[in-house]
Amino acid sequence: MCIFKDKEFHIISNGKMPIEQFREILIDIHPYVTAIHLREKQKTARELFQTVQLLHAANIPLSKVIINDRLDVALVTRVGGVQLAFHSIEPAIVKESFPQFRIGCSIHSYEEGVDAKANGADYVIYGHIFPSQSKPDVAPKGVRKLSMLTQLDIPTIAIGGITPENTAQVLQAGANGIAVMSGVLDARDPLAAIKSYTKVLKMGDGKSGKFI
């Protein structure tokens, strides 16, 4: 169980780090996070299955593991959920057949958020909010667009360029939590980085009302 209740903290693998290294980081940080996303597009189904086994052997809770796109691997490993992209099976179809999964959708616009909610997604991941090293040539969405999206009344996790210093801004915009990749995985001390984020998440937005 995550040590804070109100705001979510999702960690997303970067598809580049050796899984053994990712596992060692997770051993230290998993009590502080809500969800662990395996976003390993280059891996085969067999390799992804073996990755989940490796995490399970290290006592990392499978209930926190979210498999990106690969419903087949999620099923056989009995993880907590799946994260769907624009090319994935629609969440309503997945939800009807596999109600045990928590189903997230990765979106990039308000309209996609409307569709995700209508199709039964449990939450959305929206971004990128701030300038991001992974998308240097794409303009960030910003907190104003995030604030509009959060009016849809579907749990919204913000992603992209999020640091401990700007986390409060996304919470003020109405986000239900954050998703982080390099801010933790590339940190010199991932556990210290996690604690910097969770300190802000436990405080909430620090204000009443949303970002205007």
Secondary structure, DSSP 8 states (H G I E B T S, - for coil): --S-SSSEEEEE--SSS-HHHHHHHHHHHGGG-SEEEE--TTS-HHHHHHHHHHHHHTT--GGGEEEES-HHHHHHHT-SEEEE-TTS--HHHHHHH-TTSEEEEEESSHHHHHHHHHTT-SEEEEE--S--TT-TTS---HHHHHHHHGGG-S-EEEESS--TTTHHHHHHTT-SEEEESHHHHTSSSHHHHHHHHHHHHHHTTSSSS---
